[in-house]
Amino acid sequence: MNILIVDDEYLEIEQLRFLIQRKYPLWNIFSAEDSVSAWKITEQESIHLAFVDIRMPGEDGLTLSKRLKEKQSGIEIVIVSAHQDFSYAKRAIQAEVMDYLVKPVIEQELLAVIEKYLEVNKHAVAKSAHVQYVIKKIELHFSEKLSLQEIADEIPVSASYLSHLFSEEIGSTFQEYLLTYRIHQAKKLIVSKADWSMSRIAEAAGFSSQHHFSNIFKKVEGMTPSMFKDKRG
């Protein structure tokens, strides 16, 4: 798991580093005090999760976040700011960041954000190459029809072995993870594609019908897609 912390205050970087490493001592943590240094790191390393301060010398954190997401499609961004101003939060939503933390960062809130990331991005903790392959396949082709049997044939291994290995490492079945990932992508589309119909979002997220999409969305999120859209609006 590769973490990037971007903040112009050294002590803030060290605080986040300490809190993360206390819980996840084997993770790789990179740090930068400005956007230029952060960008150089991403040219050398594939970053899974970045914690980015809003106010920094030169390019601000939200602009950097947008560029990072355009460069690395799998990266997730958490904005960290001393400001609770709604305008910042609104811009963060528009930049499609995963979450927003207010300084001073509380350990429980930080760990909750990390756990939220891990729930959807299990590739970061997948141990075997086989399971990593399955996760990557889902990330790249979630909008298409996917079956564990076909993926197993590509590796190649037996589907029963791959199913057992996936459940053991990820903590959920292939189908459960696929549906959860599709819902995650649908939520991003609802926020970023406000003019799209729910049927179009359902199709883009890989669901066979809007009815199926709505049922799964409500089961996972506890609300309908339309309710989620109204809440975020």
ZAPA-396069 format. One line per 2 residues: their letters; for each residue z, y, x of N, C-alpha, C, O. Coordinates in steps of 0.001 Angstrom, whole numbers. Layout:
BEGIN
a	Z/Y/X/Z/Y/X/Z/Y/X/Z/Y/X | ... $
***
This chain:
BEGIN
mn	0/-1183/848/0/0/0/0/1240/890/881/1390/1737 | -956/2111/712/-1067/3332/1509/-718/4559/663/-1361/4839/-350 $
il	304/5277/1099/788/6474/410/465/7703/1251/607/7681/2474 | 32/8774/592/-192/10051/1277/702/11115/650/729/11280/-570 $
iv	1432/11831/1497/2274/12944/1043/1714/14228/1640/1588/14352/2858 | 1379/15180/775/813/16452/1238/1720/17588/788/1855/17849/-407 $
dd	2342/18263/1756/3269/19359/1450/3410/20222/2686/3486/19706/3801 | 3447/21537/2500/3557/22419/3661/4996/22553/4151/5243/23238/5144 $
ey	5944/21917/3480/7337/21946/3913/7713/20573/4481/7710/19573/3762 | 8032/20537/5771/8330/19286/6464/9486/18529/5809/9426/17308/5665 $
le	10530/19245/5416/11694/18587/4825/11353/17905/3503/11920/16863/3173 | 10424/18494/2748/10005/17879/1484/9268/16560/1762/9450/15570/1054 $
ie	8442/16572/2796/7735/15354/3184/8726/14263/3574/8605/13116/3144 | 9696/14631/4386/10665/13648/4865/11541/13116/3736/11936/11950/3754 $
ql	11849/13964/2752/12651/13489/1620/11903/12419/839/12460/11367/523 | 10622/12694/524/9818/11717/-204/9629/10444/618/9707/9334/92 $
rf	9381/10620/1906/9211/9458/2788/10460/8572/2750/10359/7351/2627 | 11619/9188/2854/12887/8452/2858/13092/7694/1552/13452/6517/1562 $
li	12863/8366/431/13088/7743/-876/12123/6578/-1114/12507/5548/-1669 | 10875/6751/-690/9892/5683/-887/10179/4505/25/10143/3357/-420 $
qr	10464/4769/1301/10675/3687/2254/11969/2920/1984/12079/1745/2333 | 12938/3574/1370/14174/2871/1034/13917/1760/20/14565/714/52 $
ky	12962/2001/-882/12609/1017/-1906/11483/105/-1437/11484/-1090/-1730 | 10511/675/-701/9331/-83/-266/9150/81/1246/8268/822/1681 $
pl	9969/-596/2046/9961/-382/3508/8684/-797/4226/8434/-332/5337 | 7866/-1661/3622/6664/-2149/4292/5420/-1320/3986/4353/-1604/4529 $
wn	5526/-324/3149/4362/491/2789/4004/1443/3928/4864/1857/4705 | 2722/1779/4008/2253/2758/4998/2283/4152/4381/1678/4390/3336 $
if	2983/5059/5025/3106/6418/4499/2498/7408/5492/2930/7503/6641 | 1488/8143/5026/828/9168/5820/1238/10536/5274/1515/10679/4083 $
sa	1273/11530/6145/1680/12867/5690/794/13943/6279/223/13787/7359 | 692/15046/5538/-104/16196/5982/537/17462/5436/1110/17461/4347 $
ed	434/18542/6202/1050/19801/5783/39/20785/5215/401/21908/4862 | -1217/20382/5121/-2228/21214/4474/-3400/20330/4055/-3468/19156/4421 $
sv	-4317/20907/3286/-5424/20122/2736/-6389/19639/3816/-6972/18562/3692 | -6557/20430/4873/-7469/20039/5949/-6983/18754/6620/-7766/17834/6856 $
sa	-5692/18700/6922/-5111/17506/7548/-5158/16320/6595/-5411/15189/7010 | -4912/16585/5312/-4945/15514/4308/-6339/14917/4218/-6497/13699/4141 $
wk	-7338/15771/4229/-8724/15313/4123/-9101/14436/5315/-9796/13432/5157 | -8641/14820/6511/-8933/14038/7710/-8326/12641/7614/-8923/11661/8058 $
it	-7128/12564/7027/-6473/11262/6870/-7293/10365/5950/-7469/9178/6226 | -7794/10935/4857/-8558/10133/3888/-9916/9703/4440/-10545/8789/3907 $
eq	-10364/10360/5502/-11606/9931/6142/-11386/8692/7000/-12331/7975/7327 | -10124/8446/7362/-9780/7296/8195/-9094/6174/7419/-9189/5006/7796 $
es	-8404/6530/6333/-7609/5559/5588/-7975/5556/4102/-8345/6586/3536 | -7866/4394/3493/-8055/4276/2044/-6691/4463/1378/-5814/3609/1503 $
ih	-6517/5565/682/-5223/5902/85/-5150/5400/-1353/-6077/5596/-2138 | -4040/4752/-1686/-3839/4270/-3047/-3211/5352/-3933/-3681/5606/-5043 $
la	-2143/5986/-3429/-1380/6950/-4227/-1020/8149/-3364/-496/7993/-2261 | -1305/9366/-3876/-1020/10592/-3115/-80/11498/-3899/-249/11701/-5101 $
fv	911/12037/-3200/1819/13030/-3766/1435/14371/-3151/1554/14565/-1941 | 973/15292/-3991/376/16527/-3486/1101/17754/-4050/1241/17906/-5263 $
di	1555/18617/-3153/2183/19878/-3558/1117/20830/-4084/-16/20815/-3602 | 1461/21651/-5059/480/22577/-5626/213/23746/-4683/-937/24044/-4362 $
rm	1275/24399/-4245/1102/25608/-3433/1173/25297/-1952/2220/24910/-1433 | 35/25474/-1271/-35/25267/173/-931/26334/777/-1731/26942/65 $
pg	-811/26573/2082/-1720/27524/2723/-3159/27044/2583/-3431/25849/2703 | -4072/27962/2333/-5474/27591/2169/-5716/26979/806/-5284/27519/-212 $
ed	-6403/25859/786/-6762/25208/-470/-5514/24714/-1206/-4658/24064/-608 | -5410/25023/-2509/-4228/24591/-3254/-4307/23104/-3595/-5359/22473/-3487 $
gl	-3151/22564/-4013/-3044/21131/-4253/-3931/20598/-5359/-4423/19474/-5263 | -4146/21376/-6406/-4974/20907/-7512/-6446/20817/-7119/-7148/19892/-7527 $
tl	-6906/21778/-6326/-8290/21725/-5834/-8465/20534/-4908/-9462/19816/-4986 | -7484/20326/-4026/-7529/19182/-3120/-7535/17878/-3923/-8290/16959/-3606 $
sk	-6706/17796/-4950/-6608/16589/-5772/-7939/16245/-6407/-8343/15082/-6439 | -8618/17261/-6909/-9921/17042/-7532/-10916/16506/-6515/-11686/15595/-6820 $
rl	-10906/17063/-5310/-11833/16608/-4271/-11516/15179/-3825/-12419/14385/-3565 | -10210/14862/-3740/-9810/13524/-3327/-10252/12476/-4336/-10690/11390/-3955 $
ke	-10138/12795/-5620/-10539/11847/-6649/-12052/11652/-6669/-12540/10572/-7001 | -12782/12689/-6317/-14238/12564/-6225/-14645/11727/-5017/-15669/11045/-5038 $
kq	-13832/11788/-3965/-14151/11062/-2732/-13747/9596/-2823/-14519/8714/-2448 | -12541/9334/-3318/-12039/7965/-3409/-11781/7645/-4884/-10805/8117/-5467 $
sg	-12651/6852/-5473/-12565/6605/-6915/-11278/5908/-7333/-10837/6069/-8471 | -10666/5138/-6439/-9470/4388/-6822/-8170/5130/-6612/-7116/4635/-7011 $
ie	-8207/6302/-6000/-6975/7014/-5684/-6337/7617/-6935/-7030/8093/-7835 | -4999/7588/-6972/-4262/8264/-8037/-3433/9382/-7418/-2907/9240/-6314 $
iv	-3321/10498/-8139/-2635/11685/-7623/-1408/12004/-8468/-1457/11961/-9697 | -311/12323/-7797/885/12842/-8464/1125/14241/-7912/1329/14415/-6711 $
iv	1100/15221/-8780/1352/16599/-8363/2857/16819/-8240/3627/16419/-9113 | 3263/17456/-7154/4677/17783/-6933/4779/19296/-6802/4096/19897/-5974 $
sa	5628/19911/-7616/5689/21377/-7613/7083/21878/-7944/7836/21239/-8678 | 7410/23038/-7385/8682/23686/-7706/8556/24482/-8993/9540/25051/-9466 $
hq	7361/24531/-9565/7096/25346/-10742/6936/24488/-11997/6217/23489/-11981 | 7594/24870/-13063/7503/24148/-14323/6568/24851/-15307/6504/24495/-16483 $
df	5847/25852/-14807/4932/26614/-15652/3913/25697/-16320/3311/24852/-15658 | 3717/25859/-17619/2805/24993/-18373/1382/25103/-17864/627/24133/-17939 $
sy	999/26261/-17348/-373/26430/-16871/-668/25477/-15723/-1786/24977/-15599 | 344/25221/-14872/152/24275/-13781/-37/22865/-14331/-916/22122/-13893 $
ak	812/22510/-15305/715/21181/-15902/-637/20998/-16581/-1230/19921/-16515 | -1122/22050/-17232/-2417/21971/-17913/-3538/21762/-16905/-4432/20946/-17126 $
ra	-3492/22493/-15802/-4504/22330/-14764/-4426/20938/-14142/-5443/20356/-13765 | -3206/20416/-14040/-3025/19074/-13489/-3680/18041/-14389/-4317/17105/-13905 $
iq	-3527/18207/-15693/-4153/17293/-16653/-5670/17372/-16529/-6357/16351/-16538 | -6184/18590/-16414/-7627/18776/-16285/-8158/18161/-15004/-9308/17724/-14954 $
ae	-7330/18124/-13963/-7734/17520/-12685/-7579/16005/-12726/-7842/15325/-11734 | -7150/15470/-13881/-7001/14023/-14093/-6007/13396/-13126/-6236/12290/-12637 $
vm	-4898/14094/-12842/-3862/13499/-12012/-3035/12540/-12866/-3019/12634/-14093 | -2351/11618/-12192/-1611/10587/-12908/-318/11113/-13495/59/10742/-14606 $
dy	375/11989/-12746/1672/12488/-13214/2016/13789/-12515/1280/14272/-11655 | 3167/14347/-12912/3579/15673/-12451/5089/15633/-12217/5852/15419/-13159 $
lv	5530/15838/-10968/6949/15842/-10644/7387/17252/-10246/6655/17977/-9572 | 8581/17620/-10670/9120/18948/-10362/10175/18832/-9261/11045/17961/-9307 $
kp	10084/19721/-8274/11068/19768/-7199/12374/20382/-7698/12339/21226/-8593 | 13517/19989/-7156/13686/18890/-6202/13451/17542/-6884/13933/17305/-7992 $
vi	12711/16669/-6216/12345/15386/-6800/13574/14490/-6933/14320/14283/-5976 | 13764/13971/-8130/14863/13049/-8409/14393/11628/-8131/13303/11235/-8548 $
eq	15212/10865/-7429/14802/9527/-6990/14353/8642/-8150/13334/7958/-8053 | 15110/8655/-9248/14752/7795/-10387/13396/8170/-10964/12633/7292/-11367 $
el	13085/9459/-11010/11800/9908/-11544/10665/9518/-10603/9589/9127/-11055 | 10901/9623/-9308/9907/9232/-8318/9589/7745/-8425/8422/7354/-8448 $
la	10629/6918/-8492/10420/5476/-8571/9764/5077/-9889/9000/4113/-9941 | 10064/5819/-10949/9438/5536/-12245/7936/5793/-12173/7146/5042/-12745 $
vi	7542/6855/-11468/6117/7166/-11305/5424/6076/-10487/4311/5664/-10816 | 6076/5614/-9430/5506/4554/-8598/5351/3268/-9400/4329/2589/-9301 $
ek	6364/2935/-10193/6294/1725/-11023/5179/1847/-12057/4502/869/-12370 | 4998/3051/-12579/3909/3305/-13529/2564/3045/-12856/1665/2465/-13466 $
yl	2427/3468/-11614/1192/3223/-10869/970/1731/-10664/-132/1226/-10878 | 2015/1034/-10252/1899/-385/-9943/1573/-1226/-11171/934/-2272/-11058 $
ev	2010/-773/-12342/1720/-1513/-13568/221/-1637/-13799/-257/-2651/-14306 | -510/-603/-13426/-1957/-577/-13676/-2760/-951/-12435/-3868/-1476/-12546 $
nk	-2217/-688/-11277/-2953/-911/-10035/-2321/-2036/-9220/-1795/-1815/-8130 | -2383/-3226/-9763/-1722/-4365/-9123/-2404/-4780/-7821/-1823/-5527/-7034 $
ha	-3633/-4304/-7580/-4302/-4652/-6331/-3492/-4190/-5130/-3608/-4744/-4037 | -2660/-3155/-5348/-1873/-2607/-4251/-781/-3584/-3795/-287/-3482/-2672 $
va	-406/-4531/-4666/633/-5490/-4306/120/-6927/-4297/879/-7850/-4004 | -1149/-7126/-4613/-1727/-8468/-4567/-1681/-8984/-3132/-2039/-8266/-2199 $
ks	-1241/-10227/-2957/-1054/-10767/-1617/-2291/-11497/-1096/-2678/-11315/59 | -2905/-12313/-1933/-4018/-13139/-1464/-5361/-12431/-1618/-5529/-11545/-2457 $
ah	-6295/-12843/-797/-7649/-12280/-860/-8313/-12623/-2189/-9103/-11836/-2709 | -7995/-13796/-2741/-8589/-14217/-4009/-8176/-13280/-5145/-9013/-12848/-5937 $
vq	-6897/-12974/-5215/-6406/-12099/-6285/-6897/-10673/-6069/-7217/-9980/-7034 | -6961/-10229/-4827/-7505/-8907/-4531/-8962/-8819/-4993/-9404/-7778/-5481 $
yv	-9695/-9909/-4836/-11089/-9955/-5270/-11180/-9794/-6783/-12028/-9057/-7285 | -10301/-10487/-7509/-10294/-10397/-8975/-9982/-8973/-9425/-10649/-8437/-10310 $
ik	-8969/-8363/-8815/-8579/-7001/-9174/-9723/-6033/-8914/-10020/-5181/-9752 | -10361/-6157/-7770/-11470/-5261/-7432/-12635/-5449/-8402/-13309/-4487/-8771 $
ki	-12864/-6695/-8809/-13911/-6988/-9776/-13632/-6276/-11097/-14538/-5712/-11710 | -12385/-6306/-11524/-11997/-5623/-12758/-12192/-4120/-12622/-12720/-3475/-13529 $
el	-11771/-3561/-11497/-11886/-2118/-11286/-13332/-1647/-11317/-13625/-572/-11840 | -14232/-2442/-10765/-15631/-2036/-10676/-16439/-2368/-11923/-17445/-1714/-12196 $
hf	-16011/-3384/-12688/-16831/-3870/-13805/-16047/-4011/-15115/-16407/-4821/-15970 | -14978/-3225/-15271/-14146/-3346/-16471/-14908/-3076/-17759/-14527/-3575/-18818 $
se	-15980/-2293/-17684/-16744/-1949/-18885/-17704/-3064/-19304/-18316/-3004/-20370 | -17824/-4082/-18447/-18726/-5194/-18727/-17942/-6412/-19226/-16712/-6429/-19179 $
kl	-18657/-7416/-19697/-18021/-8654/-20109/-17583/-9422/-18868/-18399/-9703/-17990 | -16296/-9762/-18791/-15761/-10449/-17624/-15038/-11728/-18043/-14352/-11765/-19064 $
sl	-15204/-12755/-17249/-14469/-13993/-17487/-13917/-14502/-16170/-14559/-14367/-15128 | -12733/-15083/-16213/-12110/-15595/-14995/-12921/-16751/-14417/-12985/-16923/-13199 $
qe	-13537/-17537/-15286/-14361/-18656/-14828/-15518/-18166/-13959/-15773/-18726/-12893 | -16212/-17134/-14406/-17342/-16614/-13644/-16891/-16026/-12308/-17565/-16184/-11291 $
ia	-15744/-15347/-12323/-15227/-14772/-11078/-14816/-15888/-10126/-15063/-15808/-8923 | -14189/-16930/-10667/-13784/-18074/-9852/-14998/-18734/-9204/-14937/-19156/-8049 $
de	-16095/-18823/-9946/-17329/-19415/-9417/-17896/-18587/-8265/-18508/-19131/-7346 | -17692/-17269/-8317/-18201/-16393/-7264/-17442/-16577/-5955/-18018/-16402/-4881 $
ip	-16151/-16932/-6028/-15313/-16919/-4813/-15717/-17943/-3745/-15892/-17516/-2604 | -15886/-19268/-3998/-15612/-20031/-5212/-14300/-20819/-5106/-13966/-21364/-4054 $
vs	-13568/-20862/-6226/-12365/-21690/-6368/-12332/-22176/-7811/-13147/-21743/-8626 | -11409/-23061/-8136/-11307/-23520/-9515/-10661/-22432/-10362/-9798/-21695/-9885 $
as	-11075/-22337/-11597/-10547/-21303/-12499/-9065/-21512/-12759/-8312/-20543/-12861 | -8637/-22767/-12867/-7221/-23042/-13135/-6351/-22603/-11967/-5270/-22046/-12161 $
yl	-6831/-22859/-10746/-6083/-22428/-9558/-6010/-20912/-9498/-4948/-20351/-9228 | -7138/-20239/-9750/-7181/-18782/-9686/-6309/-18162/-10769/-5650/-17149/-10534 $
sh	-6301/-18767/-11954/-5470/-18274/-13050/-3992/-18350/-12691/-3236/-17407/-12928 | -3586/-19481/-12118/-2184/-19660/-11714/-1799/-18670/-10611/-731/-18060/-10654 $
lf	-2688/-18520/-9622/-2421/-17622/-8502/-2311/-16182/-8974/-1435/-15441/-8529 | -3202/-15787/-9876/-3202/-14416/-10399/-1893/-14132/-11137/-1258/-13105/-10899 $
se	-1493/-15027/-12021/-255/-14846/-12792/967/-14806/-11883/1907/-14048/-12124 | 947/-15618/-10849/2077/-15685/-9919/2238/-14382/-9146/3355/-13893/-8979 $
ei	1131/-13819/-8677/1199/-12610/-7857/1328/-11333/-8681/2040/-10409/-8288 | 641/-11277/-9824/570/-10038/-10598/1626/-9979/-11704/2033/-8893/-12116 $
gs	2065/-11134/-12181/3090/-11147/-13219/2544/-11083/-14624/3308/-10925/-15576 | 1251/-11202/-14774/601/-11242/-16086/-668/-12063/-15965/-1155/-12300/-14859 $
tf	-1208/-12500/-17096/-2444/-13274/-17054/-3627/-12363/-16755/-3534/-11140/-16858 | -4730/-12981/-16385/-5963/-12233/-16135/-6346/-11403/-17349/-6672/-10224/-17215 $
qe	-6310/-12007/-18538/-6721/-11314/-19753/-5789/-10162/-20086/-6247/-9095/-20495 | -4483/-10363/-19917/-3512/-9295/-20180/-3751/-8111/-19245/-3720/-6956/-19671 $
yl	-3987/-8406/-17979/-4212/-7336/-17016/-5508/-6599/-17314/-5562/-5372/-17233 | -6552/-7348/-17660/-7849/-6741/-17971/-7733/-5781/-19149/-8262/-4671/-19099 $
lt	-7051/-6199/-20199/-6891/-5343/-21383/-6074/-4093/-21045/-6407/-2991/-21479 | -5009/-4274/-20271/-4175/-3129/-19877/-4973/-2142/-19041/-4844/-929/-19208 $
yr	-5801/-2666/-18136/-6621/-1795/-17289/-7647/-1044/-18126/-7889/140/-17894 | -8250/-1718/-19093/-9221/-1062/-19966/-8572/47/-20791/-9171/1102/-20998 $
ih	-7357/-191/-21258/-6632/848/-22003/-6351/2044/-21091/-6474/3194/-21512 | -5979/1768/-19857/-5733/2844/-18886/-6986/3695/-18692/-6910/4923/-18663 $
qa	-8124/3044/-18561/-9376/3774/-18393/-9746/4536/-19664/-10277/5645/-19593 | -9467/3944/-20828/-9747/4613/-22096/-8921/5888/-22226/-9423/6901/-22713 $
kk	-7673/5848/-21800/-6808/7033/-21861/-7377/8150/-20995/-7358/9317/-21386 | -7882/7792/-19824/-8483/8797/-18943/-9722/9407/-19596/-9965/10608/-19476 $
li	-10500/8580/-20284/-11700/9074/-20964/-11351/9976/-22136/-12022/10982/-22364 | -10310/9628/-22880/-9885/10447/-24018/-9517/11853/-23548/-9807/12843/-24219 $
vs	-8875/11921/-22387/-8454/13219/-21841/-9635/13989/-21252/-9774/15191/-21477 | -10476/13296/-20505/-11558/13976/-19778/-12828/14162/-20593/-13628/15046/-20287 $
ka	-13031/13344/-21630/-14238/13413/-22458/-13856/13735/-23900/-14022/12912/-24800 | -13347/14937/-24098/-12831/15326/-25410/-13895/15313/-26501/-13572/15181/-27682 $
dw	-15167/15450/-26113/-16245/15490/-27098/-16782/14093/-27449/-17638/13966/-28325 | -16290/13057/-26779/-16757/11708/-27062/-16096/11142/-28307/-14926/11416/-28574 $
sm	-16834/10361/-29060/-16260/9664/-30214/-15431/8479/-29720/-15607/8025/-28589 | -14530/7981/-30564/-13702/6847/-30185/-14548/5581/-29987/-14212/4728/-29165 $
sr	-15630/5468/-30732/-16489/4300/-30564/-17167/4319/-29196/-17342/3275/-28567 | -17544/5508/-28744/-18172/5633/-27423/-17167/5338/-26325/-17496/4687/-25334 $
ia	-15936/5817/-26502/-14875/5550/-25526/-14565/4063/-25481/-14379/3492/-24407 | -14511/3434/-26657/-14237/1997/-26732/-15284/1208/-25950/-14949/296/-25194 $
ea	-16540/1565/-26138/-17631/870/-25450/-17566/1097/-23944/-17744/164/-23161 | -17309/2350/-23539/-17252/2683/-22118/-16089/1994/-21415/-16152/1718/-20217 $
ag	-15025/1719/-22173/-13846/1069/-21596/-13949/-453/-21620/-13071/-1146/-21107 | -15020/-972/-22215/-15235/-2411/-22180/-14825/-3187/-23406/-14763/-4416/-23363 $
fs	-14540/-2495/-24512/-14126/-3184/-25733/-15339/-3498/-26611/-16297/-2728/-26676 | -15272/-4639/-27278/-16413/-5112/-28070/-16612/-4300/-29343/-17717/-4257/-29884 $
sq	-15549/-3656/-29827/-15656/-2857/-31044/-14553/-1808/-31069/-13543/-1940/-30379 | -14755/-766/-31870/-13738/268/-32004/-12485/-295/-32654/-11371/105/-32318 $
hh	-12671/-1229/-33591/-11525/-1841/-34278/-10646/-2603/-33286/-9421/-2480/-33309 | -11278/-3386/-32420/-10528/-4130/-31407/-9823/-3172/-30452/-8661/-3371/-30097 $
fs	-10539/-2140/-30048/-9971/-1117/-29166/-8735/-480/-29780/-7708/-354/-29114 | -8823/-78/-31040/-7704/590/-31712/-6494/-326/-31812/-5361/110/-31609 $
ni	-6733/-1597/-32126/-5629/-2552/-32256/-4911/-2774/-30932/-3681/-2785/-30879 | -5688/-2951/-29859/-5088/-3176/-28545/-4391/-1907/-28059/-3299/-1979/-27494 $
fk	-5001/-769/-28269/-4421/508/-27843/-3053/711/-28496/-2090/1087/-27828 | -2976/462/-29795/-1714/643/-30520/-656/-343/-30041/524/-5/-29954 $
kv	-1083/-1554/-29733/-154/-2566/-29248/428/-2176/-27892/1619/-2364/-27642 | -423/-1630/-27020/4/-1276/-25668/747/55/-25626/1779/175/-24964 $
eg	217/1063/-26339/749/2419/-26241/1712/2801/-27374/2410/3811/-27284 | 1746/1998/-28426/2631/2317/-29542/2101/3408/-30434/2848/3955/-31245 $
mt	820/3743/-30307/180/4761/-31146/-1320/4508/-31149/-1826/3795/-30283 | -2031/5074/-32101/-3477/4906/-32162/-4147/5807/-31128/-3523/6752/-30646 $
ps	-5403/5535/-30777/-6119/6414/-29841/-6178/7860/-30339/-6060/8794/-29547 | -6361/8043/-31642/-6428/9405/-32192/-5090/10118/-32051/-5050/11312/-31756 $
mf	-3998/9394/-32260/-2670/9994/-32095/-2444/10402/-30634/-1866/11451/-30352 | -2909/9556/-29718/-2788/9867/-28302/-3582/11123/-27956/-3113/11982/-27210 $
kd	-4786/11218/-28507/-5640/12388/-28267/-4976/13659/-28786/-4964/14679/-28097 | -4422/13605/-30002/-3756/14770/-30598/-2548/15169/-29774/-2278/16357/-29603 $
kr	-1821/14190/-29264/-627/14459/-28463/-983/15144/-27160/-288/16065/-26731 | -2073/14698/-26519/-2493/15311/-25267/-3175/16641/-25465/-3243/17455/-24544 $
g	-3694/16870/-26687/-4368/18145/-26954/-3414/19282/-27097/-3835/20417/-27323 $
***
